[in-house]
Structures are given as C-alpha cells and as structure tokens.
Amino acid sequence: MSSSFFLIILMAIASFAYMQGKRRAFSLSGGRLCGSRSLHSRPGYYGMLTAVWCVLPALLVFGVWMVLSDTILTALALKTLPASMHNLSADQSNLLVNDLRNLVAGHVAARDIDPLLQQAAVQYQGMERIGRVALGVVMFSVALLSASLVYMRIRPEMRARNHVERIIQLGLVLCSTIAILTTLGIVLSVLFESIRFFQQVPVTDFLFGMKWSPQMAMRADQAGSSGSFGAVPVLAGTFMISGIALTVAVPIGLMSAIYLSEYANSRVRAWAKPIMEILAGVPTVVYGFFAALVVAPFVRNSGEMLGLNVSSESALAAGLVMGIMIIPFVSSLSDDVINAVPQAMRDGSYGLGATKSETIMNVIIPAALPGIVGGVLLAASRAIGETMIVVMAAGLSANLTANPLQAVTTVTVQIVTLLVGDQEFDSPKTLVAFALGLLLFIVTLILNVIALYVVRKYREEYE
C-alpha cells in the first residue's frame, strides 16, 4: 500500500466525518433550517471541526512514520547481520547502510549482491510491509477515534466556528514560520561555509582581488599551487551581462506594456499579451541553444564585417538573449501597474487638452513609476541569477574587461563550475562557491531593498 493510498482513504474518512458532524448539528437544531439559529455556528462549521480533528492526528502519525521509518527499519535490518559486521568504522558503516538501501531499492546488480546483506534487505522489506499495514491500522483508528470524540461533544452552544478559525490561523502561522525558517536556514548554511572560506582567504583579497583562478594544486611544487580568489572579474562579468540584458528588456518591455495598455484594442491585447508571456515559460537551456547557435555566430560575423575582434563566446550575445528572456518580467508587471492607474486621471488630462502621448508621459508613467521600477529590479535579479545562457554563450573565462565582445563569466556560472563532480568541502576551491553565493545573495537583497524603498516612497494611494 502506497502513501497516496493512505491519504486518499483518510480524505474519504474525513469527508464522511464532515457529513456526520454537519448532520448531528442540524439534528440538534430540530431538523429545521430556521432552527439552526439555536446553534452558535452554522452546521457546516461543526462538520468542518469534526473533519479537521479526524485528519490532524492521523497526519501527525503519518508524518512521524515517514520521518523515522527508514532509520528504524535500517537499524533493525542491520541487527540481523553477523556480529563481525557491527564493529566497523563510521565510513564503513555508512557504506554498508548505503549498500543496504540500494539493495532494497533494487539498484544493485545480482552478481554484486552479498548474501548476508541480501538477507538483511529481505528482512527490511518484510518489516516495511508489516510497518505499512500497522501504519494504516493506527492512522485510521486514530482518525476514527478523534472524529468520534468531537462528534460526541457537539452541542448547540459549542463554538465550532471559533475553533475552526483558530486552527486555520495556526496553520497559516505554521506555513509562514516554515517559509521564514527555510530562508534563515539557507542564509546561515551559506554564511557558515563562507566564514570557513574567509578563515583561509582574507576578505579583502576576495572582494578586491583582480584575478580569478580558484584552481588549487595537489602538491606544493605543482604549477598554480596557490589559487587566486579575486571576485572582481566575476562580479564585473555579472554586471556587464545583466546590464546588456536590461538595456534590451527595459525599453522593449516598457514600450510593449504602454502599447498593450493604452493603444491596442481588446482583440490585439487578447492574443498579444499571452504570446509575449510565453517567453517567460521557455526553458533557459532553449535560450542557451538559441544564443550559442544563432546569436553568437551572428554577433561574431557582424563584428568581423566591421573589422572588430569578436570572441566566439561574448558577453554581448549572452546579454542580448538574456534580455529577450526577461522581457515578460518588465512587460507584464508594467502593464499591470499602468492599468491600475485610475481612468479619472486620464480623463482629467484629456480634459485639460493633453494628447494621448502627453498623458502617458506626464500622468500615467509618473503614477505607475513605483511598479515599473519594481518590475525592472525584479528582472535585474532574474538576470543576475541566470546560469545556462551564460555557460553556453559567454564562456567560462573570468576576464576583467569592459569590452562586451570578449568572453566573460558570472557568479552563478562559477558556482556551478566549482561544485561539479565529487568535491570535499574542506579547501578554498570549493568553499569559495559559498562565498560567491553569499555575495550574490547580498547583491540581490540590496536590489530588493531598493525596489521596496522606491515603491513605498513614490506609491500613490487611489480611492
């Protein structure tokens, strides 16, 4: 029996509990619709309370089992092995546990199976089947018991609505807390690893260094035995490509939003806006192929026709394609905020003799400016975090240059490059990826703070 089967049965029991709780509340009111006035809450709240208390304890049991079952079953299965296989080092024990789990999952070829470990895997699977049956019995027993207790306590004076709303409020608080704790956990995990990196490499060398060569040698006499971790070339490449992308996306996106909201008729708007927003759903790897196969050769050939030295992978090619990718972010958000400007402001401008273009420039754009700026900064954050297009169109070379026709790299690309393959997080080569991640987080956080400040400072309140 799968987990989804248990949840489906539980939802069926909860539906039945809802109907019974509602029916009992209706019967206590005298069985008449007007008699429900004698109840503190509407009959549906009594049914909802019964269903909630049917689901919550059962879900708690289910969650505990899902979290602890693998650990418990693995420990019980390992106890069936001979005593000689128990006195192992930590690494050997981890390897044994991984082999056991691979056997249970069927990921090991038959010729590689240890008979003793195979027997332990069979024991694991048998205990897992028994555990799932026991889980179903306990879940449904707890669900029926808790629903029955609430059902028996239903009275006309029972504040069912208050209880239901309190439970919903606690659920919302729990979801908000999970989101906050997740963000905090991400920040702390990156911060702690970054501190380990800065214990080996000075912060000033990282922030102000002009050379990026994070390759660490295995021997002291090997060439390049001391890596260079200056983040300036990487950060400069990030800002260059993002700047090119915004140069493409902001004018096109803003002009598109103005046309769709102010000039286009309803028929054109009905098909033009969805087609434009399709760009946001195209996978970035598709943009990467387009940049590598179409845009980059076009930029190189055009540069050669003009006598310019253009690299086969350039910041200009990556920036152009990235700009196309983030057009929907600017266009869609700008269109929404322009449409939110009250029609009375337009009518007032027209009444004073202004033309449509003058109304757009002097009334609509200033009124919608906070939302437009917020959309632009959101698009900038999206451009800064892009990886695939840069890998395929701009290359991996950390060149400190202001020439967009040369190959550059970005922070996200270097993070991916440093963490590819089996790595041990005990050297500056791998720990610098966390420092780059922390730097990128700070940059995007600053952009979001600026956007929030602009929105709050210049926001207009309309009645």
Buried (B, 14 or more C-beta within 10 A) or exposed (E): EEEEEBBEBBEEBBEBBBEBBBBBBBEBBEEEEEBBEEBBBBBBBBBBBBBBBBBBBBBEBBEEBEEEBBEEBBEBBBEEBEEEBEEEEEEEBEEBBEBBBBBBEEEBEEEEBBEEBBBBBBBBBEBBEEBBEEBBEBBBEBBBEBBBEBBEEBBBEBBBBEBBBEBEEEEEEEEEEEEEEEEEEEEEEBBEBBEBBBEEBEEEBBBEBEEBBBEBEEEEEEEEEEBBBBBBBBBBBBBBBBBBBBEBBBEBBBEBBBBBBBEBEEEEBEEBBEEBBEBBEEEBEEBBBBBBEEBBEEBBEEBEEEEEEBBEBBBBBBBBBBBBBBBBBBBBBBBBBBBEBEEEBBEEBBEEEBEEEEBBEEBBBBBBBBBBBBBBBBBBBBBBBBBBBBBBBBBBBBBBBEBBBBBBBBBBBBBBBBBEEEEEEEBBBBBBBBBBBBBBBEBBEEBBEBBEEBBEEBEBEEE
